[in-house]
Amino acid sequence: MSTKKILSRFLFWVAAAMIFNIGIYLFMGQVKALEFLGGYVIEQSLSMDNLFLFLIIFSSFGVKVEYQRRILNYGIFGAIILRLIFIILGVAIVDKFHWILYVFGIVLIISGIKMILKKEEDNQIDFKESKLIRVLNKIIPVKNNIEGEKFFVKEKGILYATPLFAILFFIEGSDILFAIDSIPAIFSISTDTFIVYSSNIFAILGLRNLYFLLEKLQESFKYVKYGVAVILTFTGIKLSILFFHIEISILISILAIVGILAISILASVFTKENGAFE
């Protein structure tokens, strides 16, 4: 699929999210509309780091593009269910223990700083020897070879998981870890279950096309990871300073997040044009 077609499909989901946001504005008011927009921007921004991880996983296992689409489709469906569970639990915990927001803030700051300091070679992980894959092997034996698009095969009466299912298992596991950062980050904007979940869902629906877009353009966005790290740190600070009764408005938060992401993209493009990556 061409880059232009992938971009158009991604923009379709962005447009759908904005139309939904207009509906929120008309029926729920300006504040809720800004909360949805802020949550959507945060989720879309932070998801980029997770998608770069997907690129590494698929590359590590040598998965063909047509199989990647199947895994991503199932992964997105799983993420929609998992996010609902996490968000409902998260909102319930925040409602009962408001101080947990300060803990979330500290966790996000630490995550952002660790991401900034992480070296490129730290990303070179042997996913085939990962703890998640070893856990899966204890539940069901995993074959070494890909069997077309199948997730499971039966041989001599024994059910085996294929490498495609192992990768799906790994991706779902990484999404759970990713949610530990992204959902608290959205709590810095809103703790309204409907707003948090709907903004998550619209961001998730565009992830497949965003993944294939990043796959084609990854060499042009070397500094986006650092932008994501700064966004994590910013949202962590936003939550933490609530302890001192200092609140950053939703509009300023949105502008800051969009600005950080734009700067990281521009820095990537500018240094690429000047041969810094050569």
FIZAMAR-338002 format. One record per residue: z, x, y of N, C-alpha, C in turn. Coordinates in Angstrom, 2 decimals, padded with zeros to 5 digits. Atoms other than C-alpha are relative to their C-alpha. Layout:
n_z	n_x	n_y	ca_z	ca_x	ca_y	c_z	c_x	c_y
Z	X	Y	Z	X	Y	Z	X	Y
...
end
This chain:
n_z	n_x	n_y	ca_z	ca_x	ca_y	c_z	c_x	c_y
000.00	000.85	-001.19	000.00	000.00	000.00	000.00	000.89	001.25
000.10	-000.81	-001.20	-000.89	001.34	003.45	001.27	-000.09	000.85
-001.17	-000.03	-000.89	001.75	002.31	006.00	-000.04	-001.19	000.96
000.15	001.13	-000.94	000.37	-000.36	008.35	000.45	-001.31	-000.63
-000.37	001.24	000.68	000.82	-003.12	005.77	001.51	-000.05	-000.26
-001.45	-000.06	000.24	004.34	-001.97	004.88	000.76	-000.28	001.30
-000.64	000.21	-001.30	005.26	-001.85	008.58	-000.08	-001.46	000.42
000.16	001.41	-000.39	003.87	-005.36	009.16	000.95	-000.89	-000.79
-000.92	000.79	000.81	005.96	-006.73	006.28	001.44	000.20	000.44
-001.35	-000.27	-000.50	009.08	-005.03	007.58	000.24	-000.73	001.31
-000.12	000.69	-001.30	008.44	-006.41	011.07	000.10	-001.51	-000.18
-000.12	001.43	000.29	008.05	-009.89	009.53	001.46	-000.38	-000.21
-001.41	000.29	000.25	011.65	-009.74	008.28	000.85	000.20	001.25
-000.72	-000.19	-001.27	012.83	-008.38	011.63	-000.20	-001.23	000.88
000.31	001.19	-000.80	011.07	-011.30	013.37	000.76	-001.22	-000.54
-000.74	001.11	000.62	012.66	-013.75	010.88	001.47	000.05	000.41
-001.40	-000.17	-000.40	016.09	-012.33	011.73	000.19	-000.41	001.46
-000.12	000.33	-001.43	015.44	-012.71	015.47	-000.15	-001.52	000.23
000.15	001.46	-000.09	014.28	-016.33	015.01	001.31	-000.68	-000.42
-001.29	000.53	000.46	017.46	-017.04	013.04	001.06	000.21	001.07
-000.96	-000.31	-001.07	019.42	-015.37	015.85	-000.14	-000.98	001.17
000.23	000.99	-001.05	017.81	-017.73	018.36	000.66	-001.32	-000.38
-000.65	001.22	000.50	019.01	-020.62	016.18	001.51	000.07	000.18
-001.45	-000.17	-000.19	022.55	-019.21	016.27	000.36	-000.17	001.47
-000.24	000.12	-001.44	022.31	-018.95	020.05	-000.02	-001.48	000.43
000.14	001.41	-000.40	021.19	-022.59	020.36	001.12	-000.88	-000.55
-000.98	000.87	000.65	023.75	-024.04	017.94	001.44	000.52	000.06
-001.35	-000.56	000.04	026.70	-021.63	018.14	000.40	000.74	001.27
-000.32	-000.63	-001.27	026.43	-020.01	021.56	-000.35	001.48	000.09
000.41	-001.37	-000.29	025.78	-016.63	023.15	000.84	001.05	-000.72
-000.89	-000.98	000.62	028.83	-014.81	021.75	-000.35	000.20	-001.47
000.33	-000.09	001.43	027.98	-015.61	018.12	-001.38	000.62	-000.20
001.34	-000.58	000.09	024.33	-014.70	018.74	000.07	001.52	000.17
-000.16	-001.44	-000.21	025.39	-011.29	020.06	000.69	000.65	-001.20
-000.69	-000.52	001.18	027.72	-010.84	017.09	-000.99	000.16	-001.16
001.01	-000.10	001.05	024.86	-011.57	014.68	-000.92	001.18	000.25
000.92	-001.09	-000.35	022.55	-009.17	016.51	000.67	001.35	-000.23
-000.73	-001.25	000.19	025.22	-006.46	016.51	000.16	000.33	-001.47
-000.16	-000.21	001.43	025.91	-006.93	012.80	-001.30	000.40	-000.66
001.33	-000.30	000.56	022.19	-006.88	011.99	-000.42	001.43	000.34
000.40	-001.34	-000.43	021.57	-003.71	014.00	000.81	001.06	-000.74
-000.86	-000.96	000.71	024.54	-001.92	012.41	-000.45	000.13	-001.45
000.39	-000.02	001.41	023.53	-002.90	008.86	-001.36	000.66	-000.18
001.34	-000.58	000.11	019.88	-001.98	009.43	000.04	001.51	000.24
-000.10	-001.43	-000.32	020.84	001.38	010.94	000.66	000.78	-001.12
-000.75	-000.71	001.03	023.39	002.36	008.31	-000.74	000.00	-001.34
000.73	000.08	001.28	021.09	001.26	005.47	-000.98	001.15	-000.17
000.97	-001.11	000.08	018.74	004.13	006.33	000.55	001.14	-000.85
-000.58	-001.10	000.78	021.16	006.67	004.87	-000.01	-000.35	-001.48
000.02	000.43	001.39	021.41	004.63	001.68	-001.40	000.08	-000.59
001.38	-000.04	000.46	017.62	004.43	001.45	-000.46	001.44	-000.26
000.32	-001.41	000.25	017.34	008.21	001.74	000.58	000.42	-001.36
-000.60	-000.27	001.30	019.70	008.36	-001.26	-000.88	-000.56	-001.11
000.91	000.59	000.98	017.35	006.01	-003.14	-001.21	000.90	-000.23
001.15	-000.91	000.11	014.48	008.39	-002.39	000.33	001.17	-000.92
-000.41	-001.14	000.82	016.43	011.24	-003.96	000.15	-000.42	-001.46
-000.20	000.50	001.37	017.37	009.14	-007.02	-001.34	-000.19	-000.71
001.30	000.25	000.62	013.79	008.01	-007.70	-000.75	001.31	-000.25
000.66	-001.29	000.17	012.52	011.54	-007.18	000.61	000.77	-001.17
-000.72	-000.70	001.06	015.18	012.94	-009.54	-000.44	-000.49	-001.38
000.38	000.58	001.29	014.13	010.56	-012.34	-001.51	-000.10	-000.17
001.45	000.06	000.09	010.40	010.76	-011.56	-000.53	-001.41	-000.22
000.37	001.41	000.18	010.06	006.97	-011.23	-001.27	-000.31	000.78
001.25	000.39	-000.66	006.57	005.63	-010.47	000.25	-001.09	001.04
-000.16	000.95	-001.09	006.08	003.49	-007.36	000.10	-001.44	-000.49
-000.01	001.38	000.49	005.35	000.30	-009.34	001.34	-000.36	-000.64
-001.32	000.25	000.59	008.67	000.69	-011.18	001.08	-000.03	001.08
-000.95	000.00	-001.12	010.48	001.43	-007.93	000.12	-001.39	000.61
000.00	001.35	-000.58	009.48	-002.01	-006.63	000.87	-000.94	-000.84
-000.76	000.87	000.90	010.98	-003.73	-009.69	001.51	000.28	000.14
-001.41	-000.38	-000.13	014.25	-001.80	-009.39	000.57	-000.47	001.34
-000.45	000.40	-001.33	014.50	-002.48	-005.65	000.18	-001.51	000.10
-000.11	001.47	-000.02	013.89	-006.22	-006.16	001.31	-000.45	-000.65
-001.25	000.35	000.68	016.75	-006.47	-008.66	001.20	000.53	000.78
-001.09	-000.60	-000.78	018.87	-004.15	-006.53	000.36	-000.83	001.21
-000.23	000.85	-001.17	018.44	-006.36	-003.47	000.71	-001.28	-000.39
-000.66	001.23	000.48	019.38	-009.47	-005.47	001.47	000.27	-000.31
-001.38	-000.36	000.31	022.49	-007.71	-006.74	000.82	000.25	001.24
-000.70	-000.30	-001.26	023.38	-006.51	-003.24	000.40	-001.28	000.73
-000.30	001.27	-000.67	023.21	-010.08	-001.90	001.26	-000.63	-000.58
-001.18	000.57	000.66	025.79	-011.22	-004.47	001.25	000.85	000.28
-001.13	-000.90	-000.21	028.02	-008.14	-004.11	000.53	-000.07	001.43
-000.42	000.07	-001.40	028.04	-008.36	-000.31	000.81	-001.26	000.28
-000.74	001.25	-000.20	029.18	-012.00	-000.46	001.45	000.17	-000.47
-001.35	-000.21	000.53	032.14	-011.00	-002.63	000.80	000.92	000.91
-000.68	-000.96	-000.86	033.02	-007.99	-000.46	000.38	-000.60	001.34
-000.25	000.56	-001.33	032.74	-009.91	002.80	001.10	-001.06	-000.04
-001.04	001.04	000.11	034.82	-012.89	001.64	001.37	000.65	-000.19
-001.26	-000.71	000.22	037.52	-010.52	000.35	000.43	000.75	001.25
-000.29	-000.78	-001.21	037.26	-008.34	003.46	000.55	-000.86	001.13
-000.44	000.90	-001.07	037.60	-011.24	005.91	001.40	-000.54	-000.32
-001.31	000.52	000.40	040.55	-012.64	003.92	001.09	001.05	000.23
-000.97	-001.08	-000.20	042.31	-009.26	004.02	000.25	000.25	001.48
-000.14	-000.22	-001.45	041.64	-008.79	007.75	000.80	-001.12	000.64
-000.75	001.14	-000.55	042.93	-012.29	008.51	001.49	000.11	-000.30
-001.41	-000.09	000.39	046.17	-011.57	006.63	000.66	001.28	000.49
-000.53	-001.29	-000.43	046.59	-007.91	007.55	-000.93	000.59	001.07
000.90	-000.40	-001.08	044.95	-007.34	010.94	-000.03	001.52	000.19
-000.09	-001.45	-000.20	046.15	-003.72	011.01	-000.98	000.77	-000.89
000.95	-000.67	000.89	043.67	-002.95	008.20	-001.25	000.44	000.76
001.15	-000.39	-000.81	040.98	-002.78	010.90	000.14	001.43	000.52
-000.23	-001.37	-000.48	042.60	000.41	012.23	-000.25	001.00	-001.14
000.25	-000.84	001.17	042.48	001.86	008.70	-001.50	000.14	-000.23
001.46	-000.03	000.12	038.80	000.89	008.45	-000.59	000.95	001.03
000.49	-000.86	-001.08	038.24	002.65	011.77	000.13	001.47	-000.35
-000.24	-001.39	000.38	039.78	005.90	010.53	-000.93	000.42	-001.14
000.89	-000.28	001.14	037.78	005.71	007.27	-001.43	000.24	000.49
001.36	-000.14	-000.53	034.53	005.25	009.25	-000.16	001.31	000.77
000.06	-001.26	-000.76	035.33	008.19	011.55	-000.12	001.19	-000.96
000.04	-001.08	001.00	036.00	010.44	008.54	-001.36	000.04	-000.70
001.30	000.07	000.66	032.80	009.23	006.82	-001.10	000.56	000.90
001.01	-000.49	-000.95	030.75	009.92	009.96	000.04	001.50	000.16
-000.16	-001.45	-000.18	032.17	013.42	010.43	-000.46	000.75	-001.25
000.43	-000.63	001.27	031.64	014.26	006.73	-001.52	000.00	-000.11
001.45	000.09	000.06	028.04	013.08	007.01	-000.67	001.02	000.93
000.54	-000.97	-000.96	027.44	015.27	010.07	000.10	001.42	-000.55
-000.25	-001.36	000.49	028.92	018.34	008.37	-000.68	000.29	-001.33
000.60	-000.19	001.33	027.18	017.76	005.02	-001.28	000.85	000.11
001.19	-000.85	000.02	024.62	020.46	004.27	-001.08	-000.63	-000.87
001.13	000.57	000.73	021.16	019.63	002.92	000.11	000.24	-001.50
-000.09	-000.31	001.43	021.87	021.38	-000.38	001.05	-000.84	-000.72
-001.01	000.86	000.60	024.86	019.09	-000.92	-000.60	-001.27	-000.57
000.67	001.22	000.48	022.37	016.27	-001.51	-000.72	000.22	-001.34
000.71	-000.29	001.25	020.85	018.06	-004.51	000.93	-000.24	-001.19
-000.91	000.40	001.07	022.82	016.18	-007.17	-000.81	-000.30	-001.25
000.65	000.36	001.26	021.89	015.90	-010.85	000.47	-001.40	-000.36
-000.41	001.38	000.21	021.98	012.11	-011.04	000.08	-000.35	-001.48
-000.03	000.28	001.43	021.36	012.22	-014.78	001.37	000.33	-000.60
-001.34	-000.37	000.47	024.83	013.79	-015.15	001.09	-000.65	000.85
-000.97	000.64	-000.87	026.54	011.50	-012.64	001.04	-000.79	-000.79
-001.09	000.73	000.66	029.82	009.73	-013.47	-000.44	-001.42	-000.35
000.44	001.37	000.26	028.17	006.30	-013.17	-000.87	-000.09	-001.24
000.88	000.01	001.17	025.51	007.17	-015.73	000.81	000.27	-001.27
-000.85	-000.28	001.16	028.18	008.58	-018.05	000.81	-001.24	-000.40
-000.72	001.26	000.27	030.15	005.33	-017.70	-000.92	-000.97	-000.72
000.97	000.89	000.63	027.00	003.36	-018.58	-000.24	000.40	-001.45
000.24	-000.50	001.36	026.46	005.55	-021.65	001.12	-000.39	-000.96
-001.13	000.43	000.84	029.92	004.56	-022.91	-000.09	-001.48	-000.34
000.14	001.44	000.23	028.98	000.88	-022.59	-001.18	-000.29	-000.91
001.23	000.20	000.77	025.45	001.06	-023.98	-000.78	001.30	-000.01
000.77	-001.25	000.03	023.33	004.02	-025.18	-001.25	-000.09	000.88
001.14	-000.04	-000.92	020.65	005.09	-022.71	-001.09	000.90	-000.58
001.13	-000.78	000.51	017.21	006.25	-023.87	-000.42	001.05	001.03
000.46	-001.07	-000.88	015.63	009.39	-022.44	-001.33	-000.33	000.66
001.34	000.27	-000.50	012.16	007.91	-021.91	-000.12	-001.40	000.60
000.27	001.30	-000.62	010.97	005.10	-019.63	-000.92	-000.81	-000.91
000.79	000.90	000.86	009.60	002.15	-021.64	-000.68	-001.06	000.86
000.68	000.94	-000.91	007.23	000.57	-019.11	000.98	-000.53	001.04
-000.88	000.62	-000.97	009.05	-001.92	-016.87	001.28	-000.55	-000.63
-001.14	000.58	000.70	011.67	-002.77	-019.50	001.31	000.66	000.40
-001.34	-000.50	-000.26	015.36	-002.44	-018.76	000.75	000.26	-001.32
-000.65	-000.14	001.30	016.37	-002.77	-022.43	-001.06	000.01	-001.10
000.86	000.01	001.19	014.71	-002.03	-025.77	000.89	-000.01	-001.24
-000.75	000.05	001.25	015.83	-002.64	-029.34	-000.74	000.81	-001.05
000.58	-000.85	001.04	015.22	-000.05	-032.02	000.95	000.06	-001.20
-000.79	-000.02	001.22	016.45	-000.33	-035.63	001.30	-000.78	000.14
-001.15	000.88	-000.15	018.79	-003.13	-034.64	001.00	000.44	001.06
-000.91	-000.50	-001.05	020.40	-001.08	-031.83	-000.62	-000.25	001.37
000.47	000.28	-001.35	020.08	-002.18	-028.19	000.23	001.23	000.89
-000.07	-001.16	-000.90	019.32	000.65	-025.75	-000.33	-000.44	001.43
000.40	000.14	-001.40	019.24	000.71	-021.96	-001.05	001.06	000.29
001.02	-000.98	-000.37	016.16	002.39	-020.52	000.43	000.73	001.27
-000.32	-000.69	-001.24	016.27	004.94	-017.69	-000.12	-000.89	001.24
000.14	000.90	-001.15	015.09	002.15	-015.34	001.28	-000.79	000.22
-001.26	000.72	-000.16	018.26	000.17	-016.04	001.10	000.94	000.47
-001.00	-000.99	-000.43	020.34	003.34	-015.63	-000.11	000.24	001.51
000.21	-000.20	-001.44	018.78	003.84	-012.19	000.46	-001.22	000.78
-000.47	001.23	-000.65	019.39	000.19	-011.28	001.52	-000.03	000.04
-001.45	-000.06	000.09	023.00	000.61	-012.41	000.55	000.97	001.04
-000.43	-001.01	-000.97	023.30	003.73	-010.26	-000.16	-000.51	001.43
000.27	000.52	-001.34	021.75	002.04	-007.22	001.01	-001.08	000.38
-001.00	001.04	-000.28	024.07	-000.98	-007.51	001.37	000.64	000.25
-001.27	-000.71	-000.20	027.01	001.41	-007.81	000.05	000.67	001.36
000.04	-000.64	-001.31	025.90	003.34	-004.73	000.07	-001.02	001.12
-000.06	001.05	-001.02	025.51	000.05	-002.85	001.44	-000.46	000.21
-001.42	000.35	-000.13	029.16	-000.75	-003.58	000.69	001.02	000.90
-000.59	-001.05	-000.83	030.14	002.61	-002.08	-000.49	-000.11	001.45
000.58	000.16	-001.33	027.79	002.00	000.84	000.67	-001.15	000.75
-000.64	001.17	-000.61	029.41	-001.40	001.48	001.38	000.34	000.56
-001.31	-000.43	-000.49	032.76	000.38	001.93	-000.10	000.50	001.43
000.23	-000.44	-001.38	031.27	001.87	005.11	-000.59	-001.10	000.87
000.77	000.92	-000.84	028.86	-000.81	006.31	000.76	-001.27	000.37
-000.71	001.25	-000.31	031.07	-003.90	006.04	001.13	000.21	001.00
-000.99	-000.26	-001.06	034.04	-002.40	007.94	-000.66	000.27	001.35
000.70	-000.26	-001.26	031.50	-001.23	010.53	-000.38	-001.30	000.69
000.35	001.30	-000.58	030.31	-004.82	011.02	001.24	-000.74	000.48
-001.24	000.62	-000.45	033.95	-005.92	011.30	000.36	000.45	001.42
-000.24	-000.44	-001.38	033.95	-003.91	014.55	-000.69	-000.92	000.99
000.73	000.95	-000.83	031.58	-006.59	015.86	000.53	-001.42	-000.19
-000.43	001.38	000.29	032.76	-009.78	014.12	000.72	-000.07	-001.34
-000.64	000.28	001.29	035.05	-011.08	011.36	-000.30	-001.43	-000.43
000.46	001.33	000.38	033.27	-014.44	011.16	-000.83	000.15	-001.28
000.67	-000.15	001.31	032.23	-014.76	007.48	-001.49	-000.34	000.07
001.40	000.42	-000.09	028.99	-016.63	008.30	-000.84	001.04	000.74
000.74	-000.98	-000.80	027.92	-014.12	010.97	-000.17	001.30	-000.75
000.04	-001.28	000.72	028.79	-011.05	008.90	-000.95	-000.09	-001.19
000.83	000.12	001.20	027.10	-012.34	005.73	-001.47	-000.23	000.35
001.40	000.30	-000.35	023.96	-013.76	007.37	-000.69	001.23	000.60
000.60	-001.21	-000.57	023.39	-010.55	009.37	-000.27	001.03	-001.10
000.20	-000.89	001.15	023.84	-008.56	006.13	-001.23	-000.40	-000.79
001.10	000.49	000.84	021.39	-010.74	004.22	-001.35	000.28	000.65
001.29	-000.23	-000.65	018.62	-010.51	006.82	-000.35	001.49	000.03
000.27	-001.43	000.03	019.02	-006.74	006.96	-000.42	000.43	-001.41
000.30	-000.34	001.39	018.97	-006.52	003.13	-001.41	-000.45	-000.39
001.31	000.53	000.36	015.82	-008.68	002.86	-001.15	000.90	000.44
001.05	-000.90	-000.47	013.85	-006.10	004.81	000.11	001.41	-000.57
-000.26	-001.36	000.48	015.22	-003.11	002.89	-001.13	000.57	-000.85
001.03	-000.52	000.88	012.43	-002.86	000.31	-001.15	000.59	000.80
001.10	-000.49	-000.83	009.74	-002.53	002.96	000.44	001.19	000.85
-000.51	-001.13	-000.78	011.95	-000.23	005.04	000.05	001.25	-000.88
-000.05	-001.14	000.94	012.40	001.98	001.94	-001.37	000.65	-000.11
001.34	-000.56	000.18	008.65	002.39	001.39	-000.54	000.58	001.31
000.38	-000.56	-001.29	008.19	003.00	005.12	000.63	001.37	000.17
-000.69	-001.29	-000.11	010.80	005.77	005.06	-000.58	001.01	-000.99
000.59	-000.88	001.01	009.20	007.16	001.88	-001.24	000.70	000.55
001.22	-000.56	-000.56	005.94	007.67	003.73	000.25	000.87	001.23
-000.22	-000.67	-001.28	007.51	008.89	006.97	001.25	000.88	000.02
-001.29	-000.69	000.03	010.65	010.71	005.78	-000.02	001.36	000.67
000.06	-001.32	-000.62	009.45	014.11	006.97	000.01	-000.07	001.52
000.02	000.15	-001.46	009.15	012.70	010.50	001.33	-000.46	000.56
-001.28	000.53	-000.47	012.76	011.44	010.65	001.18	000.82	-000.53
-001.02	-000.90	000.53	014.89	014.47	009.79	001.37	-000.23	000.63
-001.29	000.13	-000.69	017.58	013.67	012.37	000.59	-001.40	-000.04
-000.51	001.37	000.08	018.00	009.97	011.58	001.35	-000.03	-000.71
-001.27	-000.05	000.73	020.80	010.85	009.13	001.15	000.33	000.94
-001.04	-000.35	-000.95	022.73	012.42	011.98	000.29	-001.16	000.95
-000.18	001.19	-000.83	022.14	009.33	014.10	000.88	-001.02	-000.70
-000.81	000.92	000.80	023.57	007.20	011.28	001.45	000.46	-000.02
-001.36	-000.55	000.02	026.60	009.51	011.10	000.72	-000.27	001.32
-000.60	000.25	-001.32	027.21	009.15	014.85	000.32	-001.49	000.16
-000.25	001.44	-000.06	026.90	005.35	014.55	001.26	-000.36	-000.78
-001.21	000.22	000.79	029.53	005.36	011.79	001.24	000.43	000.78
-001.13	-000.52	-000.77	031.82	007.48	013.96	000.30	-000.90	001.19
-000.17	000.88	-001.16	031.24	005.24	016.99	000.69	-001.31	-000.39
-000.61	001.27	000.42	032.08	002.04	015.09	001.44	000.22	-000.45
-001.36	-000.33	000.39	035.14	003.77	013.65	000.92	000.12	001.21
-000.77	-000.13	-001.24	036.33	004.68	017.14	000.23	-001.37	000.63
-000.10	001.35	-000.56	035.61	001.12	018.30	001.11	-000.80	-000.67
-001.06	000.70	000.72	037.90	-000.26	015.60	001.37	000.63	000.26
-001.28	-000.71	-000.14	040.59	002.41	016.01	000.67	-000.24	001.35
-000.60	000.13	-001.33	041.07	002.01	019.76	000.50	-001.42	000.29
-000.58	001.33	-000.13	041.85	-001.67	019.26	001.53	000.07	-000.09
-001.46	-000.22	000.10	045.34	-000.35	018.40	000.61	000.17	001.38
-000.48	-000.23	-001.37	045.64	000.63	022.07	-000.46	-001.12	000.94
000.48	001.17	-000.76	044.24	-002.77	023.18	-001.19	000.34	000.90
001.24	-000.36	-000.69	040.99	-001.12	024.30	-001.15	-000.58	-000.81
001.09	000.66	000.72	037.93	-003.17	023.40	-001.34	000.30	000.64
001.37	-000.24	-000.47	034.28	-002.18	023.69	-000.79	-001.29	-000.25
000.70	001.28	000.13	032.13	-005.26	024.33	-001.13	000.08	-001.02
001.06	000.06	001.01	029.57	-006.40	021.77	-001.32	000.50	000.57
001.26	-000.41	-000.62	026.67	-005.88	024.19	-000.08	001.51	000.14
-000.03	-001.46	-000.15	027.72	-002.29	024.94	-000.14	000.66	-001.37
000.09	-000.54	001.36	028.13	-001.68	021.19	-001.43	-000.01	-000.50
001.40	000.12	000.44	024.62	-002.94	020.45	-000.88	001.03	000.70
000.81	-000.95	-000.78	023.10	-000.85	023.25	000.28	001.43	-000.45
-000.37	-001.35	000.44	025.02	002.23	022.09	-000.62	000.32	-001.35
000.54	-000.22	001.35	023.94	001.83	018.45	-001.52	000.16	000.02
001.46	-000.09	-000.13	020.29	001.18	019.33	-000.39	001.32	000.68
000.27	-001.24	-000.73	020.40	004.12	021.77	000.15	001.23	-000.88
-000.25	-001.13	000.91	021.87	006.52	019.18	-001.13	000.12	-001.01
001.08	000.00	001.00	019.26	005.50	016.60	-001.32	000.44	000.63
001.24	-000.36	-000.70	016.42	005.79	019.13	-000.05	001.49	000.32
-000.07	-001.42	-000.32	017.57	009.25	020.22	-000.25	000.86	-001.24
000.18	-000.78	001.23	017.74	010.47	016.60	-001.46	-000.04	-000.46
001.42	000.12	000.37	014.20	009.16	015.94	-000.87	000.85	000.92
000.77	-000.77	-000.99	012.82	010.68	019.15	000.20	001.50	-000.21
-000.28	-001.42	000.25	014.54	014.01	018.39	-000.78	000.48	-001.21
000.74	-000.35	001.22	012.94	014.00	014.93	-001.48	000.17	000.29
001.43	-000.03	-000.33	009.46	013.23	016.28	-000.32	001.18	000.90
000.24	-001.07	-000.97	009.74	015.71	019.16	000.03	001.37	-000.66
-000.10	-001.30	000.66	010.90	018.62	017.00	-001.11	000.18	-001.03
001.13	-000.06	000.95	008.22	017.76	014.41	-001.27	000.45	000.72
001.21	-000.32	-000.77	005.51	017.93	017.08	000.01	001.44	000.49
-000.11	-001.36	-000.49	006.84	021.28	018.27	000.14	001.03	-001.12
000.03	-000.92	001.14	006.73	022.75	014.79	001.34	000.46	-000.50
-001.33	-000.43	000.42	010.49	022.91	014.25	000.23	-000.19	-001.49
-000.20	000.26	001.44	010.10	021.62	010.70	-000.95	000.82	-000.85
001.02	-000.74	000.79	007.31	023.91	009.72	000.63	001.23	-000.65
end
